[in-house]
Amino acid sequence: MGKHATGPNTLAYLERGLTALDGSGLDAGAKLHCLAMLNAMTMAFALNEQEQQQPQDSAALFTQLETATTRTCQLRWTKRQRP
């Protein structure tokens, strides 16, 4: 897993991610930060699974990823709300 060239699918992914975060109250920078964290966490899960060479249940992996991302974005949002 290395760097990939940015292409039309990358832009489509970014647009879908930003659209999914509409209504979250986050500014553009925070939305991009959440998407970057999602990418990093996905990479970490994939690398961990690759090292173990034992595929996990994809539904359980998605739930773990979704929970971790939601918590991280909520923490970031909570910190922004403090006076």
mmCIF file of the N, C-alpha and C atoms, coordinates in Angstrom:
data_MODEL
# 
_entry.id   MODEL 
# 
loop_
_atom_site.group_PDB 
_atom_site.id 
_atom_site.type_symbol 
_atom_site.label_atom_id 
_atom_site.label_alt_id 
_atom_site.label_comp_id 
_atom_site.label_asym_id 
_atom_site.label_entity_id 
_atom_site.label_seq_id 
_atom_site.pdbx_PDB_ins_code 
_atom_site.Cartn_x 
_atom_site.Cartn_y 
_atom_site.Cartn_z 
_atom_site.occupancy 
_atom_site.B_iso_or_equiv 
_atom_site.pdbx_formal_charge 
_atom_site.auth_seq_id 
_atom_site.auth_comp_id 
_atom_site.auth_asym_id 
_atom_site.auth_atom_id 
_atom_site.pdbx_PDB_model_num 
ATOM 1   N N  . MET A 1 1  ? 0.840   -1.162  0.000   1.00 0.00 ? 1  MET A N  1 
ATOM 2   C CA . MET A 1 1  ? 0.000   0.000   0.000   1.00 0.00 ? 1  MET A CA 1 
ATOM 3   C C  . MET A 1 1  ? 0.888   1.228   0.000   1.00 0.00 ? 1  MET A C  1 
ATOM 4   N N  . GLY A 1 2  ? 0.780   1.983   -1.033  1.00 0.00 ? 2  GLY A N  1 
ATOM 5   C CA . GLY A 1 2  ? 1.598   3.179   -1.149  1.00 0.00 ? 2  GLY A CA 1 
ATOM 6   C C  . GLY A 1 2  ? 0.774   4.332   -1.668  1.00 0.00 ? 2  GLY A C  1 
ATOM 7   N N  . LYS A 1 3  ? 1.468   5.338   -2.154  1.00 0.00 ? 3  LYS A N  1 
ATOM 8   C CA . LYS A 1 3  ? 0.774   6.501   -2.686  1.00 0.00 ? 3  LYS A CA 1 
ATOM 9   C C  . LYS A 1 3  ? 0.132   6.147   -4.015  1.00 0.00 ? 3  LYS A C  1 
ATOM 10  N N  . HIS A 1 4  ? -1.042  6.686   -4.209  1.00 0.00 ? 4  HIS A N  1 
ATOM 11  C CA . HIS A 1 4  ? -1.767  6.462   -5.451  1.00 0.00 ? 4  HIS A CA 1 
ATOM 12  C C  . HIS A 1 4  ? -1.971  7.797   -6.141  1.00 0.00 ? 4  HIS A C  1 
ATOM 13  N N  . ALA A 1 5  ? -2.024  7.755   -7.448  1.00 0.00 ? 5  ALA A N  1 
ATOM 14  C CA . ALA A 1 5  ? -2.274  8.975   -8.207  1.00 0.00 ? 5  ALA A CA 1 
ATOM 15  C C  . ALA A 1 5  ? -3.710  9.443   -7.963  1.00 0.00 ? 5  ALA A C  1 
ATOM 16  N N  . THR A 1 6  ? -3.882  10.738  -7.884  1.00 0.00 ? 6  THR A N  1 
ATOM 17  C CA . THR A 1 6  ? -5.219  11.299  -7.737  1.00 0.00 ? 6  THR A CA 1 
ATOM 18  C C  . THR A 1 6  ? -5.903  11.255  -9.096  1.00 0.00 ? 6  THR A C  1 
ATOM 19  N N  . GLY A 1 7  ? -7.098  10.734  -9.118  1.00 0.00 ? 7  GLY A N  1 
ATOM 20  C CA . GLY A 1 7  ? -7.837  10.630  -10.366 1.00 0.00 ? 7  GLY A CA 1 
ATOM 21  C C  . GLY A 1 7  ? -9.294  10.973  -10.169 1.00 0.00 ? 7  GLY A C  1 
ATOM 22  N N  . PRO A 1 8  ? -10.126 10.732  -11.161 1.00 0.00 ? 8  PRO A N  1 
ATOM 23  C CA . PRO A 1 8  ? -11.546 11.093  -11.074 1.00 0.00 ? 8  PRO A CA 1 
ATOM 24  C C  . PRO A 1 8  ? -12.283 10.365  -9.946  1.00 0.00 ? 8  PRO A C  1 
ATOM 25  N N  . ASN A 1 9  ? -11.889 9.141   -9.633  1.00 0.00 ? 9  ASN A N  1 
ATOM 26  C CA . ASN A 1 9  ? -12.544 8.426   -8.541  1.00 0.00 ? 9  ASN A CA 1 
ATOM 27  C C  . ASN A 1 9  ? -12.175 9.022   -7.190  1.00 0.00 ? 9  ASN A C  1 
ATOM 28  N N  . THR A 1 10 ? -10.970 9.557   -7.089  1.00 0.00 ? 10 THR A N  1 
ATOM 29  C CA . THR A 1 10 ? -10.542 10.213  -5.855  1.00 0.00 ? 10 THR A CA 1 
ATOM 30  C C  . THR A 1 10 ? -11.410 11.435  -5.602  1.00 0.00 ? 10 THR A C  1 
ATOM 31  N N  . LEU A 1 11 ? -11.634 12.218  -6.630  1.00 0.00 ? 11 LEU A N  1 
ATOM 32  C CA . LEU A 1 11 ? -12.471 13.400  -6.509  1.00 0.00 ? 11 LEU A CA 1 
ATOM 33  C C  . LEU A 1 11 ? -13.909 13.011  -6.171  1.00 0.00 ? 11 LEU A C  1 
ATOM 34  N N  . ALA A 1 12 ? -14.413 11.964  -6.794  1.00 0.00 ? 12 ALA A N  1 
ATOM 35  C CA . ALA A 1 12 ? -15.777 11.501  -6.504  1.00 0.00 ? 12 ALA A CA 1 
ATOM 36  C C  . ALA A 1 12 ? -15.885 11.045  -5.049  1.00 0.00 ? 12 ALA A C  1 
ATOM 37  N N  . TYR A 1 13 ? -14.859 10.341  -4.552  1.00 0.00 ? 13 TYR A N  1 
ATOM 38  C CA . TYR A 1 13 ? -14.844 9.904   -3.156  1.00 0.00 ? 13 TYR A CA 1 
ATOM 39  C C  . TYR A 1 13 ? -14.868 11.114  -2.225  1.00 0.00 ? 13 TYR A C  1 
ATOM 40  N N  . LEU A 1 14 ? -14.041 12.092  -2.520  1.00 0.00 ? 14 LEU A N  1 
ATOM 41  C CA . LEU A 1 14 ? -13.968 13.299  -1.702  1.00 0.00 ? 14 LEU A CA 1 
ATOM 42  C C  . LEU A 1 14 ? -15.313 14.028  -1.686  1.00 0.00 ? 14 LEU A C  1 
ATOM 43  N N  . GLU A 1 15 ? -15.933 14.168  -2.834  1.00 0.00 ? 15 GLU A N  1 
ATOM 44  C CA . GLU A 1 15 ? -17.226 14.842  -2.911  1.00 0.00 ? 15 GLU A CA 1 
ATOM 45  C C  . GLU A 1 15 ? -18.294 14.080  -2.125  1.00 0.00 ? 15 GLU A C  1 
ATOM 46  N N  . ARG A 1 16 ? -18.306 12.743  -2.229  1.00 0.00 ? 16 ARG A N  1 
ATOM 47  C CA . ARG A 1 16 ? -19.285 11.945  -1.467  1.00 0.00 ? 16 ARG A CA 1 
ATOM 48  C C  . ARG A 1 16 ? -19.044 12.091  0.026   1.00 0.00 ? 16 ARG A C  1 
ATOM 49  N N  . GLY A 1 17 ? -17.775 12.078  0.424   1.00 0.00 ? 17 GLY A N  1 
ATOM 50  C CA . GLY A 1 17 ? -17.449 12.224  1.842   1.00 0.00 ? 17 GLY A CA 1 
ATOM 51  C C  . GLY A 1 17 ? -17.875 13.570  2.390   1.00 0.00 ? 17 GLY A C  1 
ATOM 52  N N  . LEU A 1 18 ? -17.593 14.635  1.641   1.00 0.00 ? 18 LEU A N  1 
ATOM 53  C CA . LEU A 1 18 ? -17.990 15.970  2.087   1.00 0.00 ? 18 LEU A CA 1 
ATOM 54  C C  . LEU A 1 18 ? -19.510 16.106  2.134   1.00 0.00 ? 18 LEU A C  1 
ATOM 55  N N  . THR A 1 19 ? -20.194 15.509  1.180   1.00 0.00 ? 19 THR A N  1 
ATOM 56  C CA . THR A 1 19 ? -21.660 15.536  1.175   1.00 0.00 ? 19 THR A CA 1 
ATOM 57  C C  . THR A 1 19 ? -22.213 14.787  2.383   1.00 0.00 ? 19 THR A C  1 
ATOM 58  N N  . ALA A 1 20 ? -21.589 13.665  2.743   1.00 0.00 ? 20 ALA A N  1 
ATOM 59  C CA . ALA A 1 20 ? -22.037 12.883  3.899   1.00 0.00 ? 20 ALA A CA 1 
ATOM 60  C C  . ALA A 1 20 ? -21.896 13.677  5.191   1.00 0.00 ? 20 ALA A C  1 
ATOM 61  N N  . LEU A 1 21 ? -20.940 14.604  5.227   1.00 0.00 ? 21 LEU A N  1 
ATOM 62  C CA . LEU A 1 21 ? -20.707 15.399  6.434   1.00 0.00 ? 21 LEU A CA 1 
ATOM 63  C C  . LEU A 1 21 ? -21.487 16.710  6.440   1.00 0.00 ? 21 LEU A C  1 
ATOM 64  N N  . ASP A 1 22 ? -22.263 16.969  5.377   1.00 0.00 ? 22 ASP A N  1 
ATOM 65  C CA . ASP A 1 22 ? -23.133 18.159  5.373   1.00 0.00 ? 22 ASP A CA 1 
ATOM 66  C C  . ASP A 1 22 ? -24.085 18.081  6.553   1.00 0.00 ? 22 ASP A C  1 
ATOM 67  N N  . GLY A 1 23 ? -24.331 19.202  7.161   1.00 0.00 ? 23 GLY A N  1 
ATOM 68  C CA . GLY A 1 23 ? -25.235 19.231  8.304   1.00 0.00 ? 23 GLY A CA 1 
ATOM 69  C C  . GLY A 1 23 ? -24.564 18.869  9.610   1.00 0.00 ? 23 GLY A C  1 
ATOM 70  N N  . SER A 1 24 ? -23.273 18.555  9.567   1.00 0.00 ? 24 SER A N  1 
ATOM 71  C CA . SER A 1 24 ? -22.569 18.180  10.794  1.00 0.00 ? 24 SER A CA 1 
ATOM 72  C C  . SER A 1 24 ? -22.162 19.407  11.600  1.00 0.00 ? 24 SER A C  1 
ATOM 73  N N  . GLY A 1 25 ? -22.180 20.554  10.965  1.00 0.00 ? 25 GLY A N  1 
ATOM 74  C CA . GLY A 1 25 ? -21.754 21.770  11.641  1.00 0.00 ? 25 GLY A CA 1 
ATOM 75  C C  . GLY A 1 25 ? -20.256 21.992  11.574  1.00 0.00 ? 25 GLY A C  1 
ATOM 76  N N  . LEU A 1 26 ? -19.540 21.059  10.973  1.00 0.00 ? 26 LEU A N  1 
ATOM 77  C CA . LEU A 1 26 ? -18.090 21.188  10.861  1.00 0.00 ? 26 LEU A CA 1 
ATOM 78  C C  . LEU A 1 26 ? -17.739 22.116  9.703   1.00 0.00 ? 26 LEU A C  1 
ATOM 79  N N  . ASP A 1 27 ? -16.649 22.855  9.854   1.00 0.00 ? 27 ASP A N  1 
ATOM 80  C CA . ASP A 1 27 ? -16.195 23.680  8.740   1.00 0.00 ? 27 ASP A CA 1 
ATOM 81  C C  . ASP A 1 27 ? -15.482 22.779  7.729   1.00 0.00 ? 27 ASP A C  1 
ATOM 82  N N  . ALA A 1 28 ? -15.115 23.353  6.593   1.00 0.00 ? 28 ALA A N  1 
ATOM 83  C CA . ALA A 1 28 ? -14.517 22.558  5.511   1.00 0.00 ? 28 ALA A CA 1 
ATOM 84  C C  . ALA A 1 28 ? -13.244 21.854  5.960   1.00 0.00 ? 28 ALA A C  1 
ATOM 85  N N  . GLY A 1 29 ? -12.413 22.549  6.723   1.00 0.00 ? 29 GLY A N  1 
ATOM 86  C CA . GLY A 1 29 ? -11.165 21.942  7.194   1.00 0.00 ? 29 GLY A CA 1 
ATOM 87  C C  . GLY A 1 29 ? -11.407 20.743  8.094   1.00 0.00 ? 29 GLY A C  1 
ATOM 88  N N  . ALA A 1 30 ? -12.385 20.861  8.993   1.00 0.00 ? 30 ALA A N  1 
ATOM 89  C CA . ALA A 1 30 ? -12.704 19.757  9.899   1.00 0.00 ? 30 ALA A CA 1 
ATOM 90  C C  . ALA A 1 30 ? -13.287 18.576  9.126   1.00 0.00 ? 30 ALA A C  1 
ATOM 91  N N  . LYS A 1 31 ? -14.078 18.855  8.101   1.00 0.00 ? 31 LYS A N  1 
ATOM 92  C CA . LYS A 1 31 ? -14.627 17.772  7.271   1.00 0.00 ? 31 LYS A CA 1 
ATOM 93  C C  . LYS A 1 31 ? -13.500 17.020  6.568   1.00 0.00 ? 31 LYS A C  1 
ATOM 94  N N  . LEU A 1 32 ? -12.552 17.765  6.013   1.00 0.00 ? 32 LEU A N  1 
ATOM 95  C CA . LEU A 1 32 ? -11.410 17.127  5.342   1.00 0.00 ? 32 LEU A CA 1 
ATOM 96  C C  . LEU A 1 32 ? -10.583 16.331  6.339   1.00 0.00 ? 32 LEU A C  1 
ATOM 97  N N  . HIS A 1 33 ? -10.455 16.853  7.562   1.00 0.00 ? 33 HIS A N  1 
ATOM 98  C CA . HIS A 1 33 ? -9.724  16.150  8.600   1.00 0.00 ? 33 HIS A CA 1 
ATOM 99  C C  . HIS A 1 33 ? -10.410 14.811  8.916   1.00 0.00 ? 33 HIS A C  1 
ATOM 100 N N  . CYS A 1 34 ? -11.725 14.814  9.032   1.00 0.00 ? 34 CYS A N  1 
ATOM 101 C CA . CYS A 1 34 ? -12.473 13.574  9.298   1.00 0.00 ? 34 CYS A CA 1 
ATOM 102 C C  . CYS A 1 34 ? -12.275 12.568  8.169   1.00 0.00 ? 34 CYS A C  1 
ATOM 103 N N  . LEU A 1 35 ? -12.305 13.034  6.931   1.00 0.00 ? 35 LEU A N  1 
ATOM 104 C CA . LEU A 1 35 ? -12.090 12.123  5.804   1.00 0.00 ? 35 LEU A CA 1 
ATOM 105 C C  . LEU A 1 35 ? -10.670 11.576  5.805   1.00 0.00 ? 35 LEU A C  1 
ATOM 106 N N  . ALA A 1 36 ? -9.700  12.413  6.158   1.00 0.00 ? 36 ALA A N  1 
ATOM 107 C CA . ALA A 1 36 ? -8.313  11.948  6.230   1.00 0.00 ? 36 ALA A CA 1 
ATOM 108 C C  . ALA A 1 36 ? -8.159  10.898  7.328   1.00 0.00 ? 36 ALA A C  1 
ATOM 109 N N  . MET A 1 37 ? -8.822  11.119  8.470   1.00 0.00 ? 37 MET A N  1 
ATOM 110 C CA . MET A 1 37 ? -8.764  10.131  9.551   1.00 0.00 ? 37 MET A CA 1 
ATOM 111 C C  . MET A 1 37 ? -9.425  8.831   9.122   1.00 0.00 ? 37 MET A C  1 
ATOM 112 N N  . LEU A 1 38 ? -10.529 8.921   8.423   1.00 0.00 ? 38 LEU A N  1 
ATOM 113 C CA . LEU A 1 38 ? -11.202 7.722   7.928   1.00 0.00 ? 38 LEU A CA 1 
ATOM 114 C C  . LEU A 1 38 ? -10.269 6.932   7.015   1.00 0.00 ? 38 LEU A C  1 
ATOM 115 N N  . ASN A 1 39 ? -9.576  7.630   6.122   1.00 0.00 ? 39 ASN A N  1 
ATOM 116 C CA . ASN A 1 39 ? -8.626  6.961   5.228   1.00 0.00 ? 39 ASN A CA 1 
ATOM 117 C C  . ASN A 1 39 ? -7.495  6.309   6.011   1.00 0.00 ? 39 ASN A C  1 
ATOM 118 N N  . ALA A 1 40 ? -6.954  7.029   6.987   1.00 0.00 ? 40 ALA A N  1 
ATOM 119 C CA . ALA A 1 40 ? -5.848  6.492   7.780   1.00 0.00 ? 40 ALA A CA 1 
ATOM 120 C C  . ALA A 1 40 ? -6.290  5.278   8.588   1.00 0.00 ? 40 ALA A C  1 
ATOM 121 N N  . MET A 1 41 ? -7.475  5.347   9.159   1.00 0.00 ? 41 MET A N  1 
ATOM 122 C CA . MET A 1 41 ? -7.978  4.222   9.954   1.00 0.00 ? 41 MET A CA 1 
ATOM 123 C C  . MET A 1 41 ? -8.255  3.019   9.058   1.00 0.00 ? 41 MET A C  1 
ATOM 124 N N  . THR A 1 42 ? -8.792  3.259   7.882   1.00 0.00 ? 42 THR A N  1 
ATOM 125 C CA . THR A 1 42 ? -9.041  2.172   6.938   1.00 0.00 ? 42 THR A CA 1 
ATOM 126 C C  . THR A 1 42 ? -7.729  1.502   6.554   1.00 0.00 ? 42 THR A C  1 
ATOM 127 N N  . MET A 1 43 ? -6.708  2.315   6.298   1.00 0.00 ? 43 MET A N  1 
ATOM 128 C CA . MET A 1 43 ? -5.388  1.782   5.953   1.00 0.00 ? 43 MET A CA 1 
ATOM 129 C C  . MET A 1 43 ? -4.830  0.970   7.121   1.00 0.00 ? 43 MET A C  1 
ATOM 130 N N  . ALA A 1 44 ? -4.976  1.481   8.340   1.00 0.00 ? 44 ALA A N  1 
ATOM 131 C CA . ALA A 1 44 ? -4.464  0.773   9.515   1.00 0.00 ? 44 ALA A CA 1 
ATOM 132 C C  . ALA A 1 44 ? -5.158  -0.577  9.686   1.00 0.00 ? 44 ALA A C  1 
ATOM 133 N N  . PHE A 1 45 ? -6.493  -0.606  9.544   1.00 0.00 ? 45 PHE A N  1 
ATOM 134 C CA . PHE A 1 45 ? -7.225  -1.866  9.644   1.00 0.00 ? 45 PHE A CA 1 
ATOM 135 C C  . PHE A 1 45 ? -6.770  -2.841  8.556   1.00 0.00 ? 45 PHE A C  1 
ATOM 136 N N  . ALA A 1 46 ? -6.604  -2.331  7.331   1.00 0.00 ? 46 ALA A N  1 
ATOM 137 C CA . ALA A 1 46 ? -6.204  -3.197  6.219   1.00 0.00 ? 46 ALA A CA 1 
ATOM 138 C C  . ALA A 1 46 ? -4.795  -3.757  6.441   1.00 0.00 ? 46 ALA A C  1 
ATOM 139 N N  . LEU A 1 47 ? -3.872  -2.901  6.883   1.00 0.00 ? 47 LEU A N  1 
ATOM 140 C CA . LEU A 1 47 ? -2.508  -3.370  7.138   1.00 0.00 ? 47 LEU A CA 1 
ATOM 141 C C  . LEU A 1 47 ? -2.471  -4.383  8.276   1.00 0.00 ? 47 LEU A C  1 
ATOM 142 N N  . ASN A 1 48 ? -3.247  -4.125  9.320   1.00 0.00 ? 48 ASN A N  1 
ATOM 143 C CA . ASN A 1 48 ? -3.309  -5.059  10.442  1.00 0.00 ? 48 ASN A CA 1 
ATOM 144 C C  . ASN A 1 48 ? -3.855  -6.412  9.991   1.00 0.00 ? 48 ASN A C  1 
ATOM 145 N N  . GLU A 1 49 ? -4.893  -6.375  9.211   1.00 0.00 ? 49 GLU A N  1 
ATOM 146 C CA . GLU A 1 49 ? -5.487  -7.626  8.722   1.00 0.00 ? 49 GLU A CA 1 
ATOM 147 C C  . GLU A 1 49 ? -4.513  -8.353  7.791   1.00 0.00 ? 49 GLU A C  1 
ATOM 148 N N  . GLN A 1 50 ? -3.802  -7.587  6.974   1.00 0.00 ? 50 GLN A N  1 
ATOM 149 C CA . GLN A 1 50 ? -2.828  -8.181  6.069   1.00 0.00 ? 50 GLN A CA 1 
ATOM 150 C C  . GLN A 1 50 ? -1.709  -8.866  6.850   1.00 0.00 ? 50 GLN A C  1 
ATOM 151 N N  . GLU A 1 51 ? -1.266  -8.231  7.936   1.00 0.00 ? 51 GLU A N  1 
ATOM 152 C CA . GLU A 1 51 ? -0.217  -8.820  8.765   1.00 0.00 ? 51 GLU A CA 1 
ATOM 153 C C  . GLU A 1 51 ? -0.695  -10.106 9.431   1.00 0.00 ? 51 GLU A C  1 
ATOM 154 N N  . GLN A 1 52 ? -1.935  -10.116 9.874   1.00 0.00 ? 52 GLN A N  1 
ATOM 155 C CA . GLN A 1 52 ? -2.473  -11.304 10.545  1.00 0.00 ? 52 GLN A CA 1 
ATOM 156 C C  . GLN A 1 52 ? -2.761  -12.420 9.562   1.00 0.00 ? 52 GLN A C  1 
ATOM 157 N N  . GLN A 1 53 ? -2.956  -12.070 8.321   1.00 0.00 ? 53 GLN A N  1 
ATOM 158 C CA . GLN A 1 53 ? -3.304  -13.009 7.255   1.00 0.00 ? 53 GLN A CA 1 
ATOM 159 C C  . GLN A 1 53 ? -4.540  -13.834 7.599   1.00 0.00 ? 53 GLN A C  1 
ATOM 160 N N  . GLN A 1 54 ? -5.398  -13.246 8.403   1.00 0.00 ? 54 GLN A N  1 
ATOM 161 C CA . GLN A 1 54 ? -6.675  -13.876 8.735   1.00 0.00 ? 54 GLN A CA 1 
ATOM 162 C C  . GLN A 1 54 ? -7.762  -12.846 8.487   1.00 0.00 ? 54 GLN A C  1 
ATOM 163 N N  . PRO A 1 55 ? -8.514  -13.008 7.425   1.00 0.00 ? 55 PRO A N  1 
ATOM 164 C CA . PRO A 1 55 ? -9.566  -12.027 7.146   1.00 0.00 ? 55 PRO A CA 1 
ATOM 165 C C  . PRO A 1 55 ? -10.591 -11.986 8.278   1.00 0.00 ? 55 PRO A C  1 
ATOM 166 N N  . GLN A 1 56 ? -10.982 -10.769 8.642   1.00 0.00 ? 56 GLN A N  1 
ATOM 167 C CA . GLN A 1 56 ? -12.026 -10.594 9.648   1.00 0.00 ? 56 GLN A CA 1 
ATOM 168 C C  . GLN A 1 56 ? -13.376 -10.522 8.962   1.00 0.00 ? 56 GLN A C  1 
ATOM 169 N N  . ASP A 1 57 ? -14.400 -10.694 9.765   1.00 0.00 ? 57 ASP A N  1 
ATOM 170 C CA . ASP A 1 57 ? -15.750 -10.526 9.270   1.00 0.00 ? 57 ASP A CA 1 
ATOM 171 C C  . ASP A 1 57 ? -15.897 -9.080  8.804   1.00 0.00 ? 57 ASP A C  1 
ATOM 172 N N  . SER A 1 58 ? -16.246 -8.871  7.539   1.00 0.00 ? 58 SER A N  1 
ATOM 173 C CA . SER A 1 58 ? -16.286 -7.519  6.989   1.00 0.00 ? 58 SER A CA 1 
ATOM 174 C C  . SER A 1 58 ? -17.326 -6.641  7.687   1.00 0.00 ? 58 SER A C  1 
ATOM 175 N N  . ALA A 1 59 ? -18.441 -7.207  8.118   1.00 0.00 ? 59 ALA A N  1 
ATOM 176 C CA . ALA A 1 59 ? -19.456 -6.422  8.825   1.00 0.00 ? 59 ALA A CA 1 
ATOM 177 C C  . ALA A 1 59 ? -18.915 -5.931  10.165  1.00 0.00 ? 59 ALA A C  1 
ATOM 178 N N  . ALA A 1 60 ? -18.200 -6.780  10.882  1.00 0.00 ? 60 ALA A N  1 
ATOM 179 C CA . ALA A 1 60 ? -17.622 -6.397  12.170  1.00 0.00 ? 60 ALA A CA 1 
ATOM 180 C C  . ALA A 1 60 ? -16.537 -5.345  11.969  1.00 0.00 ? 60 ALA A C  1 
ATOM 181 N N  . LEU A 1 61 ? -15.733 -5.494  10.925  1.00 0.00 ? 61 LEU A N  1 
ATOM 182 C CA . LEU A 1 61 ? -14.687 -4.524  10.636  1.00 0.00 ? 61 LEU A CA 1 
ATOM 183 C C  . LEU A 1 61 ? -15.300 -3.166  10.298  1.00 0.00 ? 61 LEU A C  1 
ATOM 184 N N  . PHE A 1 62 ? -16.359 -3.167  9.505   1.00 0.00 ? 62 PHE A N  1 
ATOM 185 C CA . PHE A 1 62 ? -17.029 -1.911  9.155   1.00 0.00 ? 62 PHE A CA 1 
ATOM 186 C C  . PHE A 1 62 ? -17.610 -1.250  10.397  1.00 0.00 ? 62 PHE A C  1 
ATOM 187 N N  . THR A 1 63 ? -18.203 -2.034  11.286  1.00 0.00 ? 63 THR A N  1 
ATOM 188 C CA . THR A 1 63 ? -18.775 -1.482  12.522  1.00 0.00 ? 63 THR A CA 1 
ATOM 189 C C  . THR A 1 63 ? -17.684 -0.856  13.378  1.00 0.00 ? 63 THR A C  1 
ATOM 190 N N  . GLN A 1 64 ? -16.542 -1.512  13.510  1.00 0.00 ? 64 GLN A N  1 
ATOM 191 C CA . GLN A 1 64 ? -15.417 -0.952  14.279  1.00 0.00 ? 64 GLN A CA 1 
ATOM 192 C C  . GLN A 1 64 ? -14.948 0.359   13.666  1.00 0.00 ? 64 GLN A C  1 
ATOM 193 N N  . LEU A 1 65 ? -14.815 0.386   12.363  1.00 0.00 ? 65 LEU A N  1 
ATOM 194 C CA . LEU A 1 65 ? -14.354 1.576   11.664  1.00 0.00 ? 65 LEU A CA 1 
ATOM 195 C C  . LEU A 1 65 ? -15.357 2.712   11.808  1.00 0.00 ? 65 LEU A C  1 
ATOM 196 N N  . GLU A 1 66 ? -16.629 2.395   11.646  1.00 0.00 ? 66 GLU A N  1 
ATOM 197 C CA . GLU A 1 66 ? -17.677 3.405   11.754  1.00 0.00 ? 66 GLU A CA 1 
ATOM 198 C C  . GLU A 1 66 ? -17.726 3.987   13.172  1.00 0.00 ? 66 GLU A C  1 
ATOM 199 N N  . THR A 1 67 ? -17.632 3.135   14.176  1.00 0.00 ? 67 THR A N  1 
ATOM 200 C CA . THR A 1 67 ? -17.664 3.582   15.568  1.00 0.00 ? 67 THR A CA 1 
ATOM 201 C C  . THR A 1 67 ? -16.469 4.470   15.881  1.00 0.00 ? 67 THR A C  1 
ATOM 202 N N  . ALA A 1 68 ? -15.283 4.059   15.470  1.00 0.00 ? 68 ALA A N  1 
ATOM 203 C CA . ALA A 1 68 ? -14.074 4.836   15.742  1.00 0.00 ? 68 ALA A CA 1 
ATOM 204 C C  . ALA A 1 68 ? -14.122 6.188   15.045  1.00 0.00 ? 68 ALA A C  1 
ATOM 205 N N  . THR A 1 69 ? -14.574 6.215   13.811  1.00 0.00 ? 69 THR A N  1 
ATOM 206 C CA . THR A 1 69 ? -14.655 7.471   13.056  1.00 0.00 ? 69 THR A CA 1 
ATOM 207 C C  . THR A 1 69 ? -15.681 8.405   13.671  1.00 0.00 ? 69 THR A C  1 
ATOM 208 N N  . THR A 1 70 ? -16.839 7.865   14.033  1.00 0.00 ? 70 THR A N  1 
ATOM 209 C CA . THR A 1 70 ? -17.888 8.687   14.639  1.00 0.00 ? 70 THR A CA 1 
ATOM 210 C C  . THR A 1 70 ? -17.407 9.297   15.934  1.00 0.00 ? 70 THR A C  1 
ATOM 211 N N  . ARG A 1 71 ? -16.768 8.500   16.773  1.00 0.00 ? 71 ARG A N  1 
ATOM 212 C CA . ARG A 1 71 ? -16.259 9.012   18.054  1.00 0.00 ? 71 ARG A CA 1 
ATOM 213 C C  . ARG A 1 71 ? -15.216 10.101  17.840  1.00 0.00 ? 71 ARG A C  1 
ATOM 214 N N  . THR A 1 72 ? -14.315 9.885   16.905  1.00 0.00 ? 72 THR A N  1 
ATOM 215 C CA . THR A 1 72 ? -13.260 10.856  16.649  1.00 0.00 ? 72 THR A CA 1 
ATOM 216 C C  . THR A 1 72 ? -13.843 12.169  16.147  1.00 0.00 ? 72 THR A C  1 
ATOM 217 N N  . CYS A 1 73 ? -14.776 12.093  15.210  1.00 0.00 ? 73 CYS A N  1 
ATOM 218 C CA . CYS A 1 73 ? -15.397 13.317  14.687  1.00 0.00 ? 73 CYS A CA 1 
ATOM 219 C C  . CYS A 1 73 ? -16.227 14.007  15.771  1.00 0.00 ? 73 CYS A C  1 
ATOM 220 N N  . GLN A 1 74 ? -16.907 13.240  16.620  1.00 0.00 ? 74 GLN A N  1 
ATOM 221 C CA . GLN A 1 74 ? -17.679 13.834  17.706  1.00 0.00 ? 74 GLN A CA 1 
ATOM 222 C C  . GLN A 1 74 ? -16.764 14.525  18.700  1.00 0.00 ? 74 GLN A C  1 
ATOM 223 N N  . LEU A 1 75 ? -15.621 13.915  19.016  1.00 0.00 ? 75 LEU A N  1 
ATOM 224 C CA . LEU A 1 75 ? -14.668 14.546  19.930  1.00 0.00 ? 75 LEU A CA 1 
ATOM 225 C C  . LEU A 1 75 ? -14.156 15.853  19.345  1.00 0.00 ? 75 LEU A C  1 
ATOM 226 N N  . ARG A 1 76 ? -13.853 15.837  18.081  1.00 0.00 ? 76 ARG A N  1 
ATOM 227 C CA . ARG A 1 76 ? -13.366 17.051  17.423  1.00 0.00 ? 76 ARG A CA 1 
ATOM 228 C C  . ARG A 1 76 ? -14.447 18.125  17.470  1.00 0.00 ? 76 ARG A C  1 
ATOM 229 N N  . TRP A 1 77 ? -15.702 17.746  17.208  1.00 0.00 ? 77 TRP A N  1 
ATOM 230 C CA . TRP A 1 77 ? -16.812 18.693  17.220  1.00 0.00 ? 77 TRP A CA 1 
ATOM 231 C C  . TRP A 1 77 ? -17.007 19.241  18.636  1.00 0.00 ? 77 TRP A C  1 
ATOM 232 N N  . THR A 1 78 ? -16.937 18.383  19.645  1.00 0.00 ? 78 THR A N  1 
ATOM 233 C CA . THR A 1 78 ? -17.109 18.800  21.038  1.00 0.00 ? 78 THR A CA 1 
ATOM 234 C C  . THR A 1 78 ? -16.029 19.801  21.437  1.00 0.00 ? 78 THR A C  1 
ATOM 235 N N  . LYS A 1 79 ? -14.804 19.543  21.039  1.00 0.00 ? 79 LYS A N  1 
ATOM 236 C CA . LYS A 1 79 ? -13.708 20.466  21.355  1.00 0.00 ? 79 LYS A CA 1 
ATOM 237 C C  . LYS A 1 79 ? -13.923 21.824  20.703  1.00 0.00 ? 79 LYS A C  1 
ATOM 238 N N  . ARG A 1 80 ? -14.495 21.847  19.509  1.00 0.00 ? 80 ARG A N  1 
ATOM 239 C CA . ARG A 1 80 ? -14.748 23.109  18.818  1.00 0.00 ? 80 ARG A CA 1 
ATOM 240 C C  . ARG A 1 80 ? -15.866 23.901  19.488  1.00 0.00 ? 80 ARG A C  1 
ATOM 241 N N  . GLN A 1 81 ? -16.775 23.211  20.169  1.00 0.00 ? 81 GLN A N  1 
ATOM 242 C CA . GLN A 1 81 ? -17.922 23.872  20.794  1.00 0.00 ? 81 GLN A CA 1 
ATOM 243 C C  . GLN A 1 81 ? -17.586 24.514  22.125  1.00 0.00 ? 81 GLN A C  1 
ATOM 244 N N  . ARG A 1 82 ? -16.480 24.081  22.738  1.00 0.00 ? 82 ARG A N  1 
ATOM 245 C CA . ARG A 1 82 ? -16.116 24.636  24.050  1.00 0.00 ? 82 ARG A CA 1 
ATOM 246 C C  . ARG A 1 82 ? -15.720 26.095  23.911  1.00 0.00 ? 82 ARG A C  1 
ATOM 247 N N  . PRO A 1 83 ? -16.113 26.922  24.901  1.00 0.00 ? 83 PRO A N  1 
ATOM 248 C CA . PRO A 1 83 ? -15.766 28.359  24.840  1.00 0.00 ? 83 PRO A CA 1 
ATOM 249 C C  . PRO A 1 83 ? -14.287 28.586  25.070  1.00 0.00 ? 83 PRO A C  1 
# 
